[in-house]
Amino acid sequence: MKNTKLPYISLLLIHAVIALVVFVLPFLSKIYALLIPVIGFFIVYRAKNKNNEALYVAAYLVGVEVFLRMTGGNFNNEYVKGTVIFFMLLGMIYSNFSSNALIYAIFLLLLIPGILVAVNVAAFDTDIKKALVFNLSGPLCLCICAIYVFNRGISFLDLQNIVITMGFPILSTTIYLFLYNPSVRDVVTGTQSNFETSGGFGPNQVSTILGLGMFIFFSQLVLFSKSRKEIIVNGILLVFISYRAIATFSRGGVICGILMIISLLFIMYYFSNAKGKGKIILVVFLVGLFGAGIWFYTSLQTYGLIEKRYANQDARGREKKDRLGGREAVIDTDLKLFLDNPILGVGAGIGKETRKESLGHAVAAHNEISRLLSEHGLFGIFSFLILITVPFILYINNRQHLYFLPFFIFWLLTINHAAMRIAAPAFVYALCLLSVQVKIPEKTKA
């Protein structure tokens, strides 16, 4: 891989070793978590962010977040989001940003009424600071990333280098999962999401980051594998990551990863000539063949339970009434809260406690869209409209951004099943806003 001091294969091996070392000596995870921003700051400071070094550091942080959380390395749940925000701000200091990006400042301002409502209506025993941070750290991270990235010129090769920078720690996550749970067959007993196959951490978040990893190593395989060795290595990594993603029994990330791959193949086919279309058809056939093989092997390892999981059945083959793991009830409750409070909503972070009246217990939303409606009301609708429309307006004059649609799909689907618990959807959304060029990009538009 170009533009890296270490060869691509060496970087993969280093991250495999990181997984092994942290598995053997778990306390090193915290040191790892501390070293990343320290070394990252040194890199950005030394280079003055001339080549978007801040973006590379942020990408690495996004890729490593789930690994740190499952190994106890995170200092708190918002650690990675906070450091990503720091590096995006640092990047702006050195490289400025487009004045048009301030549309995302408006997005942030639209969330303020919900904050004011929350402060006024919060119950005495509610930790309002914690509730606000939990629910708004994701939108804040998205806003800052979007302002930095907005219409920033970058070559497609550099974009891929940023993407694969996210992928390296996802490889560490996958290796760690194999070490933590070498035999899926021994721990699968039902069709619910499985914490054992997810490294003891939330299957939803693990599935999300592995689904992103599926796309990353697929794109690396079909677009940037320059030798037979790299083709074999990337193919093996794609198979392993896909298998472990499916084995989490959490469907959201897997389905998202598959749709990202399909959308990339569609875009490649659409813009290819006749000869290129023939090659893409062959790729589709091979991907389908490998996908069937992965599914068949996973089915054997799970005694066929994975098939029942995706068919929305329990271990006995009976269809479940709830297709989304309880999310339908939460969404229904959010819609009712919105209808009762259509202008200002119930207040940012207040939805968790308010849902207790309808569901019998306090539950956090897994759907960021329904949360915006219930907690921010009409202001939430306007803020979401900004998020939906701005990327497509930029894309009209940015057709060389081959990853636009896959990135947008990742963000939209992830916030529907996993909200913004991790930094990945915020950062990947921002990547939709890059001005991608085949040639070397000019300076940032400001």
C-alpha positions as semicolon CSV with decimal commas, in nm:
position;residue;x (nm);y (nm);z (nm)
1;M;0,000;0,000;0,000
2;K;0,138;0,341;-0,094
3;N;0,191;0,632;0,140
4;T;0,272;0,412;0,440
5;K;0,612;0,359;0,593
6;L;0,540;-0,006;0,670
7;P;0,425;-0,257;0,408
8;Y;0,058;-0,350;0,411
9;I;0,116;-0,711;0,517
10;S;0,344;-0,596;0,801
11;L;0,073;-0,366;0,934
12;L;-0,173;-0,655;0,931
13;L;0,070;-0,873;1,125
14;I;0,133;-0,598;1,379
15;H;-0,238;-0,573;1,452
16;A;-0,272;-0,948;1,481
17;V;0,007;-0,938;1,741
18;I;-0,167;-0,652;1,924
19;A;-0,474;-0,872;1,964
20;L;-0,265;-1,159;2,098
21;V;-0,070;-0,940;2,342
22;V;-0,383;-0,771;2,480
23;F;-0,554;-1,109;2,517
24;V;-0,261;-1,240;2,722
25;L;-0,204;-0,916;2,916
26;P;-0,541;-0,732;2,932
27;F;-0,403;-0,433;3,125
28;L;-0,212;-0,333;2,812
29;S;-0,542;-0,235;2,651
30;K;-0,553;0,083;2,861
31;I;-0,195;0,167;2,768
32;Y;-0,287;0,108;2,402
33;A;-0,587;0,339;2,441
34;L;-0,363;0,608;2,587
35;L;-0,083;0,573;2,332
36;I;-0,308;0,616;2,026
37;P;-0,403;0,983;2,087
38;V;-0,055;1,065;2,221
39;I;0,121;0,928;1,913
40;G;-0,156;1,067;1,694
41;F;-0,108;1,416;1,834
42;F;0,265;1,396;1,768
43;I;0,201;1,290;1,407
44;V;-0,049;1,569;1,340
45;Y;0,161;1,832;1,518
46;R;0,480;1,738;1,333
47;A;0,313;1,733;0,991
48;K;0,090;2,037;1,059
49;N;-0,189;1,824;0,911
50;K;-0,060;1,883;0,557
51;N;-0,189;1,544;0,439
52;N;-0,499;1,520;0,659
53;E;-0,312;1,328;0,928
54;A;-0,593;1,419;1,171
55;L;-0,833;1,224;0,952
56;Y;-0,609;0,916;0,963
57;V;-0,582;0,929;1,342
58;A;-0,958;0,972;1,376
59;A;-1,016;0,678;1,139
60;Y;-0,788;0,459;1,348
61;L;-0,971;0,558;1,666
62;V;-1,303;0,473;1,507
63;G;-1,176;0,131;1,400
64;V;-1,026;0,050;1,741
65;E;-1,318;0,163;1,960
66;V;-1,499;-0,170;1,990
67;F;-1,171;-0,352;2,051
68;L;-1,088;-0,115;2,337
69;R;-1,435;-0,144;2,486
70;M;-1,442;-0,525;2,479
71;T;-1,093;-0,546;2,634
72;G;-1,150;-0,283;2,904
73;G;-0,925;-0,024;2,743
74;N;-1,177;0,260;2,721
75;F;-1,152;0,514;3,000
76;N;-1,526;0,580;2,958
77;N;-1,793;0,511;2,696
78;E;-1,739;0,845;2,523
79;Y;-1,359;0,829;2,519
80;V;-1,321;0,760;2,148
81;K;-1,588;1,009;2,043
82;G;-1,417;1,274;2,253
83;T;-1,073;1,205;2,106
84;V;-1,213;1,199;1,752
85;I;-1,369;1,541;1,815
86;F;-1,033;1,665;1,950
87;F;-0,843;1,555;1,639
88;M;-1,104;1,701;1,405
89;L;-1,075;2,036;1,585
90;L;-0,697;2,009;1,574
91;G;-0,719;1,943;1,201
92;M;-0,932;2,255;1,156
93;I;-0,674;2,466;1,337
94;Y;-0,405;2,359;1,091
95;S;-0,612;2,316;0,773
96;N;-0,914;2,543;0,813
97;F;-1,256;2,432;0,691
98;S;-1,519;2,531;0,438
99;S;-1,749;2,813;0,546
100;N;-2,036;2,620;0,386
101;A;-1,979;2,348;0,646
102;L;-2,149;2,571;0,902
103;I;-2,478;2,417;0,789
104;Y;-2,383;2,149;1,044
105;A;-2,356;2,416;1,313
106;I;-2,723;2,483;1,239
107;F;-2,785;2,110;1,285
108;L;-2,630;2,137;1,630
109;L;-2,823;2,452;1,718
110;L;-3,149;2,273;1,639
111;L;-3,074;2,032;1,925
112;I;-3,045;2,308;2,186
113;P;-3,422;2,348;2,251
114;G;-3,435;1,979;2,344
115;I;-3,149;2,033;2,589
116;L;-3,329;2,326;2,751
117;V;-3,649;2,122;2,783
118;A;-3,454;1,836;2,941
119;V;-3,295;2,062;3,201
120;N;-3,637;2,195;3,300
121;V;-3,837;1,871;3,310
122;A;-3,579;1,619;3,437
123;A;-3,680;1,431;3,748
124;F;-3,490;1,499;4,070
125;D;-3,315;1,160;4,062
126;T;-3,219;1,184;3,694
127;D;-2,851;1,240;3,619
128;I;-2,920;1,495;3,346
129;K;-2,553;1,550;3,264
130;K;-2,502;1,178;3,203
131;A;-2,823;1,155;3,000
132;L;-2,723;1,447;2,778
133;V;-2,372;1,317;2,718
134;F;-2,501;0,968;2,638
135;N;-2,752;1,092;2,382
136;L;-2,573;1,391;2,230
137;S;-2,209;1,282;2,211
138;G;-2,286;1,099;1,885
139;P;-2,455;1,396;1,712
140;L;-2,179;1,628;1,838
141;C;-1,911;1,393;1,700
142;L;-2,093;1,381;1,366
143;C;-2,122;1,759;1,353
144;I;-1,751;1,826;1,420
145;C;-1,638;1,553;1,179
146;A;-1,872;1,686;0,911
147;I;-1,743;2,043;0,947
148;Y;-1,383;1,929;0,908
149;V;-1,451;1,698;0,612
150;F;-1,706;1,910;0,425
151;N;-1,600;1,937;0,058
152;R;-1,237;1,868;0,152
153;G;-1,041;1,758;-0,155
154;I;-0,878;1,418;-0,139
155;S;-0,760;1,156;-0,386
156;F;-0,939;0,824;-0,406
157;L;-0,616;0,645;-0,311
158;D;-0,584;0,856;0,004
159;L;-0,948;0,787;0,086
160;Q;-0,877;0,415;0,063
161;N;-0,575;0,460;0,290
162;I;-0,805;0,625;0,544
163;V;-1,055;0,342;0,508
164;I;-0,794;0,069;0,553
165;T;-0,659;0,260;0,855
166;M;-0,999;0,190;1,011
167;G;-0,963;-0,170;0,902
168;F;-0,636;-0,255;1,078
169;P;-0,778;-0,244;1,434
170;I;-1,092;-0,422;1,311
171;L;-0,857;-0,708;1,224
172;S;-0,733;-0,695;1,587
173;T;-1,096;-0,720;1,699
174;T;-1,153;-1,027;1,483
175;I;-0,835;-1,201;1,602
176;Y;-0,932;-1,127;1,962
177;L;-1,274;-1,284;1,905
178;F;-1,108;-1,606;1,785
179;L;-0,884;-1,608;2,093
180;Y;-1,171;-1,531;2,332
181;N;-1,403;-1,787;2,176
182;P;-1,217;-2,029;1,946
183;S;-1,517;-2,260;1,907
184;V;-1,851;-2,104;1,818
185;R;-2,009;-2,449;1,830
186;D;-1,946;-2,480;2,205
187;V;-2,130;-2,166;2,315
188;V;-2,430;-2,135;2,082
189;T;-2,749;-2,254;2,248
190;G;-3,023;-2,030;2,107
191;T;-3,101;-1,771;1,842
192;Q;-3,052;-1,459;2,053
193;S;-2,753;-1,227;2,012
194;N;-2,452;-1,403;2,164
195;F;-2,212;-1,228;2,402
196;E;-1,968;-1,522;2,407
197;T;-1,908;-1,504;2,032
198;S;-1,885;-1,124;2,063
199;G;-1,590;-1,120;2,300
200;G;-1,809;-1,058;2,605
201;F;-1,916;-0,720;2,466
202;G;-2,240;-0,600;2,307
203;P;-2,314;-0,812;1,997
204;N;-2,484;-0,518;1,828
205;Q;-2,173;-0,299;1,839
206;V;-1,941;-0,589;1,749
207;S;-2,161;-0,683;1,453
208;T;-2,166;-0,318;1,342
209;I;-1,789;-0,279;1,335
210;L;-1,733;-0,621;1,175
211;G;-1,991;-0,538;0,908
212;L;-1,789;-0,226;0,833
213;G;-1,479;-0,446;0,826
214;M;-1,644;-0,671;0,568
215;F;-1,679;-0,374;0,334
216;I;-1,329;-0,241;0,406
217;F;-1,151;-0,564;0,321
218;F;-1,382;-0,634;0,027
219;S;-1,292;-0,296;-0,126
220;Q;-0,926;-0,361;-0,053
221;L;-0,957;-0,701;-0,221
222;V;-1,128;-0,595;-0,543
223;L;-0,976;-0,249;-0,594
224;F;-0,635;-0,237;-0,428
225;S;-0,486;-0,587;-0,421
226;K;-0,186;-0,548;-0,650
227;S;-0,032;-0,893;-0,612
228;R;-0,144;-1,253;-0,578
229;K;-0,026;-1,250;-0,216
230;E;-0,246;-0,951;-0,131
231;I;-0,543;-1,106;-0,310
232;I;-0,509;-1,422;-0,102
233;V;-0,454;-1,234;0,226
234;N;-0,746;-0,994;0,174
235;G;-0,971;-1,279;0,063
236;I;-0,892;-1,477;0,378
237;L;-0,949;-1,171;0,598
238;L;-1,283;-1,103;0,431
239;V;-1,395;-1,462;0,496
240;F;-1,283;-1,461;0,861
241;I;-1,438;-1,123;0,942
242;S;-1,764;-1,220;0,771
243;Y;-1,781;-1,548;0,962
244;R;-1,726;-1,384;1,300
245;A;-1,977;-1,110;1,215
246;I;-2,245;-1,368;1,140
247;A;-2,152;-1,566;1,453
248;T;-2,245;-1,271;1,678
249;F;-2,610;-1,354;1,594
250;S;-2,666;-0,979;1,565
251;R;-2,811;-0,920;1,220
252;G;-2,785;-0,544;1,179
253;G;-2,413;-0,512;1,112
254;V;-2,401;-0,813;0,880
255;I;-2,693;-0,696;0,666
256;C;-2,541;-0,346;0,657
257;G;-2,203;-0,482;0,543
258;I;-2,365;-0,689;0,269
259;L;-2,565;-0,393;0,141
260;M;-2,252;-0,177;0,138
261;I;-2,076;-0,436;-0,077
262;I;-2,373;-0,470;-0,311
263;S;-2,399;-0,092;-0,352
264;L;-2,028;-0,067;-0,435
265;L;-2,060;-0,342;-0,696
266;F;-2,364;-0,166;-0,844
267;I;-2,177;0,165;-0,871
268;M;-1,872;-0,003;-1,024
269;Y;-2,093;-0,182;-1,277
270;Y;-2,284;0,136;-1,364
271;F;-1,968;0,337;-1,439
272;S;-1,773;0,057;-1,612
273;N;-1,729;-0,007;-1,983
274;A;-1,831;-0,336;-2,143
275;K;-1,507;-0,511;-2,049
276;G;-1,528;-0,384;-1,692
277;K;-1,889;-0,497;-1,659
278;G;-1,783;-0,849;-1,753
279;K;-1,521;-0,851;-1,477
280;I;-1,770;-0,719;-1,223
281;I;-2,018;-0,994;-1,312
282;L;-1,741;-1,246;-1,242
283;V;-1,670;-1,076;-0,909
284;V;-2,040;-1,092;-0,819
285;F;-2,044;-1,465;-0,900
286;L;-1,733;-1,530;-0,687
287;V;-1,864;-1,319;-0,399
288;G;-2,192;-1,508;-0,407
289;L;-2,005;-1,839;-0,406
290;F;-1,785;-1,739;-0,112
291;G;-2,087;-1,595;0,072
292;A;-2,276;-1,921;0,035
293;G;-1,972;-2,110;0,162
294;I;-1,939;-1,885;0,469
295;W;-2,309;-1,920;0,543
296;F;-2,300;-2,300;0,506
297;Y;-1,998;-2,329;0,739
298;T;-2,156;-2,096;0,997
299;S;-2,475;-2,300;0,981
300;L;-2,278;-2,617;1,057
301;Q;-2,098;-2,449;1,347
302;T;-2,425;-2,324;1,498
303;Y;-2,630;-2,640;1,440
304;G;-2,852;-2,450;1,197
305;L;-2,950;-2,192;1,460
306;I;-2,812;-1,905;1,253
307;E;-3,067;-1,981;0,983
308;K;-3,345;-1,966;1,240
309;R;-3,207;-1,638;1,370
310;Y;-3,231;-1,473;1,029
311;A;-3,573;-1,633;0,975
312;N;-3,683;-1,471;1,304
313;Q;-3,740;-1,804;1,477
314;D;-3,646;-1,934;1,820
315;A;-3,435;-2,247;1,877
316;R;-3,740;-2,469;1,827
317;G;-3,827;-2,310;1,495
318;R;-4,125;-2,110;1,622
319;E;-4,165;-1,764;1,468
320;K;-4,102;-1,479;1,708
321;K;-4,367;-1,209;1,739
322;D;-4,101;-0,940;1,773
323;R;-3,881;-0,917;1,461
324;L;-3,644;-0,647;1,586
325;G;-3,549;-0,761;1,935
326;G;-3,786;-0,525;2,118
327;R;-3,706;-0,225;1,901
328;E;-4,058;-0,206;1,757
329;A;-4,204;-0,132;2,099
330;V;-3,944;0,140;2,160
331;I;-4,011;0,299;1,819
332;D;-4,388;0,289;1,877
333;T;-4,339;0,457;2,212
334;D;-4,117;0,724;2,056
335;L;-4,380;0,800;1,793
336;K;-4,645;0,839;2,063
337;L;-4,416;1,070;2,258
338;F;-4,364;1,278;1,944
339;L;-4,737;1,305;1,878
340;D;-4,790;1,418;2,237
341;N;-4,499;1,665;2,221
342;P;-4,466;1,757;1,850
343;I;-4,286;2,092;1,880
344;L;-4,011;2,056;2,140
345;G;-4,025;1,685;2,221
346;V;-3,989;1,546;2,572
347;G;-3,630;1,671;2,605
348;A;-3,288;1,537;2,512
349;G;-3,207;1,224;2,713
350;I;-3,548;1,221;2,883
351;G;-3,692;0,958;2,650
352;K;-3,530;0,671;2,842
353;E;-3,722;0,749;3,160
354;T;-4,040;0,850;2,978
355;R;-4,054;0,513;2,799
356;K;-4,083;0,350;3,139
357;E;-4,449;0,447;3,155
358;S;-4,530;0,258;2,833
359;L;-4,284;-0,032;2,852
360;G;-4,266;-0,088;3,226
361;H;-3,892;-0,022;3,243
362;A;-3,646;0,246;3,138
363;V;-3,489;0,165;2,801
364;A;-3,253;0,358;2,576
365;A;-3,348;0,402;2,211
366;H;-3,167;0,193;1,951
367;N;-3,305;0,409;1,672
368;E;-3,158;0,756;1,639
369;I;-3,436;0,876;1,407
370;S;-3,719;0,789;1,645
371;R;-3,514;0,936;1,932
372;L;-3,477;1,266;1,747
373;L;-3,854;1,274;1,698
374;S;-3,950;1,193;2,055
375;E;-3,685;1,399;2,233
376;H;-3,648;1,697;1,997
377;G;-3,984;1,715;1,821
378;L;-4,009;1,938;1,514
379;F;-3,651;2,057;1,567
380;G;-3,542;1,694;1,545
381;I;-3,714;1,659;1,208
382;F;-3,535;1,966;1,071
383;S;-3,199;1,844;1,202
384;F;-3,250;1,505;1,039
385;L;-3,345;1,667;0,709
386;I;-3,007;1,842;0,710
387;L;-2,832;1,509;0,760
388;I;-3,025;1,347;0,476
389;T;-3,011;1,620;0,211
390;V;-2,667;1,783;0,240
391;P;-2,462;1,475;0,137
392;F;-2,670;1,427;-0,179
393;I;-2,641;1,795;-0,270
394;L;-2,262;1,761;-0,253
395;Y;-2,268;1,431;-0,442
396;I;-2,427;1,594;-0,748
397;N;-2,085;1,746;-0,829
398;N;-1,884;1,468;-0,669
399;R;-1,952;1,158;-0,878
400;Q;-1,596;1,029;-0,838
401;H;-1,677;0,944;-0,477
402;L;-1,731;0,571;-0,533
403;Y;-1,783;0,508;-0,163
404;F;-2,052;0,771;-0,115
405;L;-2,348;0,533;-0,132
406;P;-2,190;0,255;0,081
407;F;-2,092;0,508;0,347
408;F;-2,437;0,666;0,348
409;I;-2,600;0,322;0,374
410;F;-2,376;0,235;0,669
411;W;-2,473;0,551;0,855
412;L;-2,845;0,527;0,784
413;L;-2,882;0,159;0,870
414;T;-2,656;0,174;1,174
415;I;-2,843;0,459;1,341
416;N;-3,161;0,257;1,286
417;H;-3,047;-0,050;1,480
418;A;-2,759;0,069;1,700
419;A;-2,823;0,444;1,736
420;M;-2,489;0,626;1,782
421;R;-2,341;0,424;2,068
422;I;-2,004;0,416;1,892
423;A;-1,823;0,676;1,682
424;A;-1,831;0,477;1,356
425;P;-2,163;0,603;1,211
426;A;-2,074;0,967;1,285
427;F;-1,731;0,942;1,123
428;V;-1,839;0,734;0,824
429;Y;-2,124;0,976;0,758
430;A;-1,871;1,259;0,746
431;L;-1,667;1,070;0,486
432;C;-1,968;1,103;0,252
433;L;-1,891;1,477;0,238
434;L;-1,537;1,446;0,099
435;S;-1,463;1,584;-0,246
436;V;-1,299;1,276;-0,394
437;Q;-1,077;1,318;-0,696
438;V;-0,886;1,079;-0,914
439;K;-0,598;1,325;-0,939
440;I;-0,405;1,471;-0,648
441;P;-0,642;1,714;-0,471
442;E;-0,585;2,084;-0,445
443;K;-0,590;2,270;-0,117
444;T;-0,901;2,260;0,095
445;K;-1,178;2,490;-0,016
446;A;-1,243;2,745;0,255
